[in-house]
Amino acid sequence: RGEPKRRRKDDEEEEDQLPLGTCIREVLLGSGPVSAAAASSASGLVPRSALDWAKQQTGEGTPSVAGGNVAAVTLSGVQAAQEDTALGMNRSQLAGVATALNHKVSLLQGPPGTGKTTTIVQFLVMLKRNFGLKVPILACAQSNVAVDNLLEGLVDAGVRAVRTGQPVKVRESLRDATLDARLINHPMQAEIEVAANELREHCRRLPQMHGRDRGLGHRDKSIMTKKVRQLRETMASQVLE
């Protein structure tokens, strides 16, 4: 009974023709046909409406190929008349978003001021708002400043974003969007505090118990600990979903 289920799971994991456990490094740097195919195909998570939109934009800019495996778009400054006013992007930025939608791995490159961060923010905004992507997106960058810039763009666009990391390293104006701040202000926090206080009080009384009562006390401690843990996990999942 378990074998067909396992086989189905393996088939799902191998849809991209990559061996199980393939590192992103191999997708980026590998020269074989499997790596090239993996990078050049769209992710199965991208909604069909997003792929249809991306196809309509293919005439807006032609992506080049970096290293044989990674689709690359060079961003450049263009006149305002060539901008899409509804999306707030110019032609090369639209090409960058379209390329990212059509490829599992893509590279945006360009001099300072050409809108790389803006393009990434709009890419994320479009996935969540325009195309209704249901799953969470993890956006990473090489520094706290770069992550803050992404977060600021998403917050300004009205996208619900949560910033992980130490709040002290986050720009002060963005600290309300940190995970710690969201957890502290969550409606479940009061319920968790009550349950945690009950657990602490129970643990304080536990050494004074003897015999059968002590055994029951340890059982109750396990139950109460599990309850607090489950409440915290539920709260965290609600913040991150």
Salt bridges, closest charged atoms under 4 A:
GLU3 OE2 - ARG7 NH2 3.89
ASP10 OD1 - ARG6 NH2 3.18
ASP16 OD2 - LYS104 NZ 3.85
ASP52 OD1 - ARG48 NH1 3.96
GLU60 OE1 - ARG91 NE 3.89
ASP148 OD1 - ARG163 NE 3.13
GLU152 OE1 - ARG171 NH1 3.11
GLU193 OE2 - ARG200 NH2 3.35
GLU201 OE2 - ARG204 NH2 2.41
GLU201 OE2 - ARG205 NH1 3.73
ASP220 OD1 - ARG219 NH2 3.07
